[in-house]
Amino acid sequence: MKKTYILLAGILVLVSAVAVYSLFLTDEGQRGSLPTIQGSAETEFDVMTDFPAPTDTSYPVYGTDVPAVTVQSVEKIAGLFGMTGNAEVCNQKTGEIQIVDESKENVSRLSMYPPSGAILYEIPDKEFPAAVREQPVLPSRDEAIQIANVFLKERGLLPSEAKVSTVEVNQQQEVWKAGGSEPERVYSITLAVRYARTLDGVPVYGDEMAVIIGDGGEVVGMVKCWRPVEATGETMIIPAEKAYENLKAEKTVIPQDMAGYDRISIENISLGYWMKPRIYEQKTVTPVWAFSGTAYYDGKEEPYLNYVSAVPEGA
């Protein structure tokens, strides 16, 4: 999660939070010939890329194998981070189990989510400092990757198939002068080393694994939602053009309301596998078509991304 803060007249204000997705996009296929049309919410669509060519290839279907998450297992995992304390359920709805270590100068937290086995580790005061007066010392890209890899390997948390997808600024603080048209200073607070995976050579969307690095190269946060899977069968997939029709009809993996958009421009179409967010159970992993591009509304624009099941209905 990328966050930008503004420091103005001594007040720190959270101004935006933008989820960052790592997309694996291909250029294969044929130019789409569908014209711009009206969506179900009076939203215009256009396709600015090629539709991938139809295929008779079958794709694996996977079953997940998530280890049980208990108070005892959370306390054991916390020990890998040098944390002590008693774990307890902190969210009855999601089942999240958390341990908070207040024995050190900076409080640390570790949460695990039984539906997915996800791990979330944080040192809040270092990952989200209240105010910064000078630029923190952050590592180079290569140094950040090395720090992240070592951190995960030492704890047995780096899957063999994990590949670094991006290294980017994760939090920023902006210092503004009253009446100014642009910030006087912008501080990069932390870096995120993000990892991605593939299944049988096909990219996985929705999984999250990242190491957050702060001042002096210290790891101040980590998230890992990486369900173990094994192949359980195979499925054919629907053509991308059919998935595009489902996209416009709002038959998507992630619920969407297009009523606020004037136009959606699809700029990339790719095949992948979809993993649900960490708070949800998922027993089966199947292919999806990923549609990304730009959404326009009221003279503004924002990145657009959604997924449509690639499995034929009734399969």
C-alpha positions as CSV (number, residue, x, y, z in Angstrom):
1,M,0.0,0.0,0.0
2,K,1.5,3.3,-1.1
3,K,0.8,6.3,1.0
4,T,1.5,10.0,0.6
5,Y,1.4,12.4,3.5
6,I,1.3,16.2,3.6
7,L,3.0,18.2,6.4
8,L,1.4,21.6,6.6
9,A,1.6,24.0,9.5
10,G,2.7,21.2,11.8
11,I,-0.3,19.0,11.0
12,L,0.2,15.6,9.3
13,V,-2.6,14.7,6.9
14,L,-3.1,11.4,5.1
15,V,-4.1,12.5,1.6
16,S,-4.1,9.3,-0.4
17,A,-3.7,5.6,-0.3
18,V,-3.2,3.8,-3.6
19,A,-3.0,0.0,-3.9
20,V,-0.1,-1.0,-6.2
21,Y,-0.6,-4.0,-8.5
22,S,2.2,-5.8,-10.3
23,L,0.9,-6.6,-13.8
24,F,2.4,-9.1,-16.1
25,L,1.3,-8.2,-19.6
26,T,1.8,-9.7,-23.0
27,D,1.7,-8.4,-26.5
28,E,0.4,-11.6,-28.1
29,G,-2.9,-11.6,-29.9
30,Q,-4.9,-9.8,-32.6
31,R,-6.2,-6.3,-32.7
32,G,-9.7,-6.1,-31.2
33,S,-12.3,-4.9,-33.6
34,L,-15.1,-4.1,-31.2
35,P,-16.2,-0.4,-31.4
36,T,-16.7,1.9,-28.5
37,I,-20.1,1.1,-26.9
38,Q,-22.2,1.9,-23.9
39,G,-21.8,-0.1,-20.7
40,S,-24.6,-1.0,-18.3
41,A,-24.1,2.1,-16.3
42,E,-23.9,4.5,-19.4
43,T,-20.1,4.0,-19.3
44,E,-18.3,4.1,-22.7
45,F,-15.7,1.4,-23.3
46,D,-12.9,1.3,-25.8
47,V,-10.2,-1.3,-26.4
48,M,-6.7,0.2,-27.2
49,T,-4.9,-3.1,-27.4
50,D,-5.0,-6.5,-29.2
51,F,-7.3,-9.3,-28.0
52,P,-5.2,-12.3,-27.3
53,A,-5.7,-15.0,-29.9
54,P,-8.1,-17.8,-29.1
55,T,-6.5,-21.0,-27.9
56,D,-7.4,-24.7,-27.4
57,T,-4.9,-25.0,-24.6
58,S,-6.2,-26.3,-21.3
59,Y,-4.9,-24.7,-18.1
60,P,-4.4,-26.3,-14.7
61,V,-6.8,-25.7,-11.8
62,Y,-5.3,-25.6,-8.4
63,G,-6.4,-26.4,-4.9
64,T,-5.0,-24.5,-1.9
65,D,-3.3,-26.1,1.1
66,V,-3.3,-23.4,3.8
67,P,-1.7,-24.6,7.1
68,A,-3.9,-24.1,10.2
69,V,-3.4,-20.8,12.0
70,T,-3.7,-20.9,15.8
71,V,-2.7,-18.7,18.7
72,Q,0.2,-21.1,19.3
73,S,1.4,-20.9,15.6
74,V,1.2,-17.1,15.6
75,E,3.3,-16.9,18.7
76,K,5.8,-19.3,17.0
77,I,6.0,-17.2,13.9
78,A,6.3,-14.0,16.0
79,G,9.5,-15.5,17.5
80,L,11.0,-15.5,14.0
81,F,10.8,-11.7,14.2
82,G,12.2,-11.5,17.7
83,M,8.8,-10.8,19.2
84,T,7.4,-11.9,22.5
85,G,3.9,-11.7,24.0
86,N,0.6,-13.4,24.0
87,A,-1.4,-13.8,20.7
88,E,-5.1,-13.3,20.7
89,V,-8.0,-13.0,18.2
90,C,-8.4,-9.3,17.5
91,N,-11.1,-9.5,14.8
92,Q,-14.0,-11.9,15.2
93,K,-15.2,-11.3,11.7
94,T,-12.0,-12.2,9.9
95,G,-10.5,-14.4,12.6
96,E,-7.3,-12.3,12.6
97,I,-4.9,-13.3,15.3
98,Q,-2.5,-10.7,16.5
99,I,0.4,-10.3,18.9
100,V,1.7,-6.9,20.0
101,D,5.2,-6.7,21.5
102,E,5.7,-3.6,23.7
103,S,8.9,-4.8,25.3
104,K,11.2,-2.7,23.0
105,E,11.5,1.0,22.4
106,N,9.3,0.7,19.3
107,V,6.1,-1.4,19.4
108,S,5.9,-4.1,16.8
109,R,2.8,-6.0,15.6
110,L,2.3,-9.3,13.9
111,S,-1.1,-10.5,12.5
112,M,-2.0,-13.8,10.8
113,Y,-5.2,-14.6,9.0
114,P,-6.6,-18.1,9.2
115,P,-8.5,-18.0,5.9
116,S,-5.3,-17.5,3.9
117,G,-2.4,-18.0,6.3
118,A,-1.3,-14.5,5.5
119,I,1.3,-12.8,7.7
120,L,1.5,-9.0,8.4
121,Y,4.4,-7.6,10.3
122,E,4.8,-3.9,11.3
123,I,6.8,-1.5,13.3
124,P,4.2,1.3,13.0
125,D,6.3,4.2,14.3
126,K,9.0,3.5,11.8
127,E,6.8,2.5,8.9
128,F,4.4,5.4,9.4
129,P,6.3,8.1,11.3
130,A,4.3,11.1,12.5
131,A,6.7,13.7,10.9
132,V,10.0,13.6,9.1
133,R,12.4,16.6,9.1
134,E,15.1,15.2,6.8
135,Q,15.4,12.6,4.1
136,P,15.8,9.1,5.6
137,V,18.8,7.1,4.4
138,L,17.3,4.5,2.0
139,P,19.2,1.7,0.2
140,S,19.7,1.5,-3.5
141,R,17.5,-0.9,-5.5
142,D,20.1,-3.7,-5.5
143,E,20.8,-3.2,-1.8
144,A,17.0,-3.2,-1.0
145,I,16.6,-6.5,-2.9
146,Q,19.4,-8.1,-0.9
147,I,18.1,-6.8,2.4
148,A,14.6,-8.2,1.6
149,N,15.9,-11.5,0.4
150,V,18.0,-12.1,3.4
151,F,15.2,-11.0,5.8
152,L,12.8,-13.5,4.3
153,K,15.4,-16.4,3.9
154,E,16.5,-16.1,7.5
155,R,12.9,-16.7,8.6
156,G,12.2,-19.4,6.0
157,L,9.6,-17.2,4.4
158,L,11.0,-16.8,0.9
159,P,9.3,-19.2,-1.6
160,S,11.6,-20.7,-4.2
161,E,9.3,-19.4,-7.0
162,A,9.2,-15.8,-5.8
163,K,10.6,-13.2,-8.1
164,V,11.1,-9.5,-7.4
165,S,8.6,-7.6,-9.4
166,T,9.2,-4.0,-8.3
167,V,11.3,-1.9,-5.9
168,E,9.5,1.4,-5.3
169,V,8.9,4.2,-2.8
170,N,6.1,3.0,-0.4
171,Q,5.5,6.1,1.8
172,Q,6.2,9.7,1.2
173,Q,5.8,12.9,3.2
174,E,5.3,16.3,1.5
175,V,6.0,19.6,3.2
176,W,3.9,22.5,1.9
177,K,4.1,26.2,2.6
178,A,0.7,27.9,3.1
179,G,-0.5,29.2,-0.3
180,G,2.1,27.3,-2.2
181,S,1.4,25.6,-5.5
182,E,3.7,22.7,-5.0
183,P,5.4,21.1,-2.0
184,E,8.7,22.6,-0.7
185,R,10.1,19.2,0.0
186,V,9.2,15.6,-0.6
187,Y,10.7,12.9,1.6
188,S,10.7,9.2,0.6
189,I,10.1,7.4,3.9
190,T,10.2,3.7,3.0
191,L,10.9,1.4,0.0
192,A,8.8,-1.7,-0.8
193,V,10.4,-4.7,-2.4
194,R,7.5,-6.5,-4.0
195,Y,7.5,-10.1,-5.2
196,A,5.3,-12.0,-7.7
197,R,4.7,-15.6,-8.7
198,T,3.6,-17.6,-11.6
199,L,1.7,-20.9,-11.8
200,D,2.8,-23.1,-14.8
201,G,4.3,-20.0,-16.3
202,V,1.0,-17.9,-15.9
203,P,1.1,-14.9,-13.6
204,V,-0.8,-14.8,-10.3
205,Y,-2.8,-11.7,-9.5
206,G,-4.0,-10.8,-6.0
207,D,-1.2,-12.5,-4.0
208,E,0.9,-10.0,-2.0
209,M,4.4,-10.3,-0.7
210,A,6.5,-7.3,0.1
211,V,9.2,-6.2,2.5
212,I,9.1,-2.6,3.6
213,I,12.5,-1.0,4.3
214,G,13.1,2.2,6.2
215,D,15.8,4.5,7.4
216,G,19.2,2.9,7.5
217,G,18.1,-0.1,5.6
218,E,16.0,-1.4,8.5
219,V,13.1,-3.7,7.7
220,V,10.0,-2.1,9.3
221,G,7.3,-4.1,7.7
222,M,6.4,-7.2,5.7
223,V,3.3,-8.8,4.2
224,K,3.0,-12.3,2.8
225,C,-0.3,-13.7,1.5
226,W,1.0,-16.6,-0.6
227,R,-1.3,-19.7,-0.4
228,P,0.4,-23.0,-1.2
229,V,-1.3,-24.8,-4.1
230,E,-1.3,-28.1,-6.0
231,A,-2.8,-29.0,-9.3
232,T,-6.1,-30.7,-9.1
233,G,-7.3,-30.8,-12.7
234,E,-7.5,-28.8,-15.9
235,T,-10.0,-26.4,-17.6
236,M,-10.5,-24.7,-21.0
237,I,-10.8,-20.9,-21.1
238,I,-13.2,-18.6,-22.7
239,P,-12.0,-16.1,-25.4
240,A,-10.9,-12.7,-24.3
241,E,-13.7,-11.2,-26.4
242,K,-16.3,-13.1,-24.3
243,A,-14.6,-12.0,-21.1
244,Y,-14.7,-8.4,-22.4
245,E,-18.5,-8.6,-22.8
246,N,-18.7,-9.9,-19.2
247,L,-16.5,-7.1,-18.0
248,K,-18.9,-4.5,-19.6
249,A,-21.9,-6.4,-18.0
250,E,-20.1,-6.1,-14.6
251,K,-19.7,-9.8,-14.3
252,T,-16.3,-9.4,-12.7
253,V,-14.2,-11.1,-10.0
254,I,-14.0,-7.8,-8.0
255,P,-17.4,-6.2,-7.7
256,Q,-17.5,-2.9,-9.6
257,D,-19.9,0.0,-10.0
258,M,-19.3,1.8,-13.3
259,A,-22.0,4.4,-12.7
260,G,-19.4,7.1,-11.8
261,Y,-17.2,6.5,-14.9
262,D,-17.7,8.4,-18.2
263,R,-15.3,6.2,-20.1
264,I,-13.0,3.2,-19.5
265,S,-10.1,2.6,-21.9
266,I,-8.7,-0.9,-21.9
267,E,-5.0,-0.8,-22.6
268,N,-3.9,-4.3,-21.6
269,I,-5.5,-7.7,-21.6
270,S,-3.7,-10.7,-20.1
271,L,-4.4,-14.2,-18.7
272,G,-3.6,-15.1,-15.1
273,Y,-4.7,-16.7,-11.9
274,W,-6.7,-14.8,-9.2
275,M,-6.0,-15.1,-5.5
276,K,-8.5,-13.6,-3.1
277,P,-7.5,-11.0,-0.4
278,R,-6.0,-12.3,2.8
279,I,-9.3,-12.2,4.8
280,Y,-11.1,-14.6,2.5
281,E,-10.9,-18.4,2.3
282,Q,-10.2,-19.8,-1.2
283,K,-10.2,-23.5,-1.9
284,T,-9.8,-23.4,-5.8
285,V,-7.6,-21.2,-8.0
286,T,-8.7,-20.8,-11.6
287,P,-7.7,-18.7,-14.6
288,V,-8.9,-15.1,-15.1
289,W,-8.7,-12.5,-17.8
290,A,-7.1,-9.3,-16.4
291,F,-8.2,-6.0,-18.0
292,S,-6.3,-2.8,-17.1
293,G,-6.2,0.7,-18.5
294,T,-7.6,4.1,-17.5
295,A,-11.0,5.2,-16.2
296,Y,-12.2,8.7,-16.9
297,Y,-14.7,10.8,-14.9
298,D,-15.5,14.5,-14.4
299,G,-12.4,15.4,-16.4
300,K,-10.2,13.3,-14.2
301,E,-8.6,9.9,-14.7
302,E,-7.4,7.0,-12.6
303,P,-5.8,3.6,-13.2
304,Y,-8.4,0.9,-13.9
305,L,-8.0,-2.9,-13.2
306,N,-10.4,-5.7,-12.9
307,Y,-10.6,-9.4,-13.6
308,V,-13.1,-11.7,-15.3
309,S,-13.3,-15.4,-14.8
310,A,-11.8,-17.2,-17.8
311,V,-13.5,-20.5,-16.9
312,P,-16.6,-21.4,-19.1
313,E,-19.9,-21.2,-17.3
314,G,-20.9,-24.5,-15.8
315,A,-17.4,-25.9,-16.0
